[in-house]
Amino acid sequence: VQVVESGGGLVQAGGSLRLTCVASGTIVSPTAMAWYRQAPGEQRQWVAGIIPNGITKYADSVQGRFSISRARAQNTVYLQMNNLKPEDTAVYSCKAVIRAVDVWGQGTQVTVSP
């Protein structure tokens, strides 16, 4: 099983990015998928999560700016990030819960310039 993120990059404050996370190598769809981020010198922080029935939750710091969604295939999730701020700069990682096991991706860098 492999989880791969993509879509990171450099953007100016106020801009947008869309991250993609794909879980492959499994015939069982993840029961939950979530995005986390880790800025230099800081602990990893939960950002947003989604479960199969479509219920989503967000950290207070991104509520109203970020949106997590899931493709019909259920093994792909997106994180639409709008109105980005310099404090959103971090490595964003995706986690898929498959058969009660957490599977992490390598992460994708998001850098927001002032």
SESEMAR-151677 format. One record per residue (C-alpha): residue number from 1; x, y, z. Coordinates in steps of 0.001 Angstrom, whole numbers, padded with zeros to 6 digits. Example, Ala and Ser with C-alpha at 12.3 -4.5 7.8 and 13.67 -1.06 7.14 Angstrom:
<rodren><pos>1</pos><c1>012300</c1><c2>-004500</c2><c3>007800</c3></rodren>
<rodren><pos>2</pos><c1>013670</c1><c2>-001060</c2><c3>007140</c3></rodren>
END
This chain:
<rodren><pos>1</pos><c1>000000</c1><c2>000000</c2><c3>000000</c3></rodren>
<rodren><pos>2</pos><c1>001312</c1><c2>003409</c2><c3>-000942</c3></rodren>
<rodren><pos>3</pos><c1>000113</c1><c2>006945</c2><c3>-000319</c3></rodren>
<rodren><pos>4</pos><c1>001394</c1><c2>009680</c2><c3>-002603</c3></rodren>
<rodren><pos>5</pos><c1>000757</c1><c2>013410</c2><c3>-002365</c3></rodren>
<rodren><pos>6</pos><c1>001130</c1><c2>015995</c2><c3>-005099</c3></rodren>
<rodren><pos>7</pos><c1>000258</c1><c2>019586</c2><c3>-005864</c3></rodren>
<rodren><pos>8</pos><c1>002498</c1><c2>021519</c2><c3>-003536</c3></rodren>
<rodren><pos>9</pos><c1>004478</c1><c2>024537</c2><c3>-004617</c3></rodren>
<rodren><pos>10</pos><c1>005237</c1><c2>028201</c2><c3>-004105</c3></rodren>
<rodren><pos>11</pos><c1>002390</c1><c2>030693</c2><c3>-004039</c3></rodren>
<rodren><pos>12</pos><c1>001913</c1><c2>034277</c2><c3>-002929</c3></rodren>
<rodren><pos>13</pos><c1>-000223</c1><c2>035129</c2><c3>000062</c3></rodren>
<rodren><pos>14</pos><c1>-003864</c1><c2>035166</c2><c3>-000919</c3></rodren>
<rodren><pos>15</pos><c1>-003343</c1><c2>032548</c2><c3>-003573</c3></rodren>
<rodren><pos>16</pos><c1>-004636</c1><c2>029005</c2><c3>-003878</c3></rodren>
<rodren><pos>17</pos><c1>-003288</c1><c2>025488</c2><c3>-004255</c3></rodren>
<rodren><pos>18</pos><c1>-004935</c1><c2>022110</c2><c3>-004614</c3></rodren>
<rodren><pos>19</pos><c1>-003239</c1><c2>019090</c2><c3>-003104</c3></rodren>
<rodren><pos>20</pos><c1>-004004</c1><c2>015535</c2><c3>-004189</c3></rodren>
<rodren><pos>21</pos><c1>-003509</c1><c2>012325</c2><c3>-002235</c3></rodren>
<rodren><pos>22</pos><c1>-003822</c1><c2>008885</c2><c3>-003784</c3></rodren>
<rodren><pos>23</pos><c1>-003789</c1><c2>005601</c2><c3>-001898</c3></rodren>
<rodren><pos>24</pos><c1>-002821</c1><c2>002703</c2><c3>-004137</c3></rodren>
<rodren><pos>25</pos><c1>-002020</c1><c2>-000973</c2><c3>-003814</c3></rodren>
<rodren><pos>26</pos><c1>-005094</c1><c2>-001813</c2><c3>-001786</c3></rodren>
<rodren><pos>27</pos><c1>-008386</c1><c2>-003421</c2><c3>-002760</c3></rodren>
<rodren><pos>28</pos><c1>-009974</c1><c2>-002037</c2><c3>000398</c3></rodren>
<rodren><pos>29</pos><c1>-010893</c1><c2>001637</c2><c3>000357</c3></rodren>
<rodren><pos>30</pos><c1>-009506</c1><c2>003696</c2><c3>003231</c3></rodren>
<rodren><pos>31</pos><c1>-011962</c1><c2>004190</c2><c3>006078</c3></rodren>
<rodren><pos>32</pos><c1>-010682</c1><c2>007694</c2><c3>006631</c3></rodren>
<rodren><pos>33</pos><c1>-008210</c1><c2>010042</c2><c3>005061</c3></rodren>
<rodren><pos>34</pos><c1>-006680</c1><c2>013176</c2><c3>006499</c3></rodren>
<rodren><pos>35</pos><c1>-004190</c1><c2>015916</c2><c3>005846</c3></rodren>
<rodren><pos>36</pos><c1>-001521</c1><c2>017001</c2><c3>008296</c3></rodren>
<rodren><pos>37</pos><c1>001201</c1><c2>019607</c2><c3>008058</c3></rodren>
<rodren><pos>38</pos><c1>004528</c1><c2>020249</c2><c3>009719</c3></rodren>
<rodren><pos>39</pos><c1>006359</c1><c2>023537</c2><c3>009649</c3></rodren>
<rodren><pos>40</pos><c1>010104</c1><c2>023730</c2><c3>010374</c3></rodren>
<rodren><pos>41</pos><c1>010795</c1><c2>023403</c2><c3>014076</c3></rodren>
<rodren><pos>42</pos><c1>007196</c1><c2>022595</c2><c3>014907</c3></rodren>
<rodren><pos>43</pos><c1>005210</c1><c2>019458</c2><c3>015633</c3></rodren>
<rodren><pos>44</pos><c1>002983</c1><c2>017888</c2><c3>013029</c3></rodren>
<rodren><pos>45</pos><c1>-000481</c1><c2>019400</c2><c3>013058</c3></rodren>
<rodren><pos>46</pos><c1>-003755</c1><c2>017871</c2><c3>011907</c3></rodren>
<rodren><pos>47</pos><c1>-005391</c1><c2>019997</c2><c3>009202</c3></rodren>
<rodren><pos>48</pos><c1>-008495</c1><c2>018261</c2><c3>007892</c3></rodren>
<rodren><pos>49</pos><c1>-010132</c1><c2>014859</c2><c3>007655</c3></rodren>
<rodren><pos>50</pos><c1>-012886</c1><c2>013064</c2><c3>005774</c3></rodren>
<rodren><pos>51</pos><c1>-014705</c1><c2>009764</c2><c3>006234</c3></rodren>
<rodren><pos>52</pos><c1>-016595</c1><c2>007675</c2><c3>003627</c3></rodren>
<rodren><pos>53</pos><c1>-020009</c1><c2>009206</c2><c3>004309</c3></rodren>
<rodren><pos>54</pos><c1>-018558</c1><c2>012586</c2><c3>003418</c3></rodren>
<rodren><pos>55</pos><c1>-018365</c1><c2>014102</c2><c3>006857</c3></rodren>
<rodren><pos>56</pos><c1>-015450</c1><c2>016525</c2><c3>007072</c3></rodren>
<rodren><pos>57</pos><c1>-013676</c1><c2>018303</c2><c3>009878</c3></rodren>
<rodren><pos>58</pos><c1>-011120</c1><c2>021096</c2><c3>009917</c3></rodren>
<rodren><pos>59</pos><c1>-008624</c1><c2>022641</c2><c3>012248</c3></rodren>
<rodren><pos>60</pos><c1>-009689</c1><c2>026075</c2><c3>013440</c3></rodren>
<rodren><pos>61</pos><c1>-006702</c1><c2>027640</c2><c3>011697</c3></rodren>
<rodren><pos>62</pos><c1>-007920</c1><c2>026587</c2><c3>008240</c3></rodren>
<rodren><pos>63</pos><c1>-011698</c1><c2>026572</c2><c3>008714</c3></rodren>
<rodren><pos>64</pos><c1>-013354</c1><c2>028541</c2><c3>005935</c3></rodren>
<rodren><pos>65</pos><c1>-010210</c1><c2>028619</c2><c3>003777</c3></rodren>
<rodren><pos>66</pos><c1>-009447</c1><c2>024940</c2><c3>003151</c3></rodren>
<rodren><pos>67</pos><c1>-011769</c1><c2>022276</c2><c3>001796</c3></rodren>
<rodren><pos>68</pos><c1>-011218</c1><c2>018518</c2><c3>001804</c3></rodren>
<rodren><pos>69</pos><c1>-013065</c1><c2>016322</c2><c3>-000667</c3></rodren>
<rodren><pos>70</pos><c1>-012972</c1><c2>012755</c2><c3>-001868</c3></rodren>
<rodren><pos>71</pos><c1>-013168</c1><c2>011312</c2><c3>-005355</c3></rodren>
<rodren><pos>72</pos><c1>-015827</c1><c2>008705</c2><c3>-006171</c3></rodren>
<rodren><pos>73</pos><c1>-013099</c1><c2>006086</c2><c3>-006205</c3></rodren>
<rodren><pos>74</pos><c1>-012728</c1><c2>006750</c2><c3>-002458</c3></rodren>
<rodren><pos>75</pos><c1>-008976</c1><c2>006258</c2><c3>-002562</c3></rodren>
<rodren><pos>76</pos><c1>-008234</c1><c2>009828</c2><c3>-003639</c3></rodren>
<rodren><pos>77</pos><c1>-008694</c1><c2>012969</c2><c3>-001606</c3></rodren>
<rodren><pos>78</pos><c1>-008083</c1><c2>016595</c2><c3>-002380</c3></rodren>
<rodren><pos>79</pos><c1>-007272</c1><c2>019583</c2><c3>-000243</c3></rodren>
<rodren><pos>80</pos><c1>-008306</c1><c2>022848</c2><c3>-001816</c3></rodren>
<rodren><pos>81</pos><c1>-006456</c1><c2>025651</c2><c3>-000075</c3></rodren>
<rodren><pos>82</pos><c1>-007646</c1><c2>029206</c2><c3>-000653</c3></rodren>
<rodren><pos>83</pos><c1>-006550</c1><c2>032544</c2><c3>000757</c3></rodren>
<rodren><pos>84</pos><c1>-003209</c1><c2>031047</c2><c3>001740</c3></rodren>
<rodren><pos>85</pos><c1>-001145</c1><c2>032779</c2><c3>004391</c3></rodren>
<rodren><pos>86</pos><c1>002593</c1><c2>032672</c2><c3>005083</c3></rodren>
<rodren><pos>87</pos><c1>001856</c1><c2>030721</c2><c3>008260</c3></rodren>
<rodren><pos>88</pos><c1>000410</c1><c2>027935</c2><c3>006089</c3></rodren>
<rodren><pos>89</pos><c1>003942</c1><c2>027183</c2><c3>004894</c3></rodren>
<rodren><pos>90</pos><c1>004724</c1><c2>023566</c2><c3>005761</c3></rodren>
<rodren><pos>91</pos><c1>005172</c1><c2>020056</c2><c3>004456</c3></rodren>
<rodren><pos>92</pos><c1>001696</c1><c2>018666</c2><c3>003936</c3></rodren>
<rodren><pos>93</pos><c1>001264</c1><c2>014941</c2><c3>004420</c3></rodren>
<rodren><pos>94</pos><c1>-001671</c1><c2>012652</c2><c3>003773</c3></rodren>
<rodren><pos>95</pos><c1>-002716</c1><c2>009759</c2><c3>005978</c3></rodren>
<rodren><pos>96</pos><c1>-004989</c1><c2>006932</c2><c3>004914</c3></rodren>
<rodren><pos>97</pos><c1>-006493</c1><c2>004523</c2><c3>007427</c3></rodren>
<rodren><pos>98</pos><c1>-006636</c1><c2>001101</c2><c3>005792</c3></rodren>
<rodren><pos>99</pos><c1>-007768</c1><c2>-001902</c2><c3>007816</c3></rodren>
<rodren><pos>100</pos><c1>-007086</c1><c2>000102</c2><c3>011007</c3></rodren>
<rodren><pos>101</pos><c1>-003508</c1><c2>000806</c2><c3>009913</c3></rodren>
<rodren><pos>102</pos><c1>-002257</c1><c2>004348</c2><c3>009333</c3></rodren>
<rodren><pos>103</pos><c1>-000421</c1><c2>004692</c2><c3>006035</c3></rodren>
<rodren><pos>104</pos><c1>001466</c1><c2>007945</c2><c3>005453</c3></rodren>
<rodren><pos>105</pos><c1>002738</c1><c2>009613</c2><c3>002347</c3></rodren>
<rodren><pos>106</pos><c1>006084</c1><c2>011371</c2><c3>002009</c3></rodren>
<rodren><pos>107</pos><c1>004558</c1><c2>014824</c2><c3>001946</c3></rodren>
<rodren><pos>108</pos><c1>004543</c1><c2>017783</c2><c3>-000409</c3></rodren>
<rodren><pos>109</pos><c1>006002</c1><c2>021194</c2><c3>000325</c3></rodren>
<rodren><pos>110</pos><c1>003753</c1><c2>024231</c2><c3>000370</c3></rodren>
<rodren><pos>111</pos><c1>005448</c1><c2>027616</c2><c3>000594</c3></rodren>
<rodren><pos>112</pos><c1>003471</c1><c2>030840</c2><c3>000860</c3></rodren>
<rodren><pos>113</pos><c1>005394</c1><c2>034056</c2><c3>000304</c3></rodren>
<rodren><pos>114</pos><c1>004265</c1><c2>037361</c2><c3>001871</c3></rodren>
END
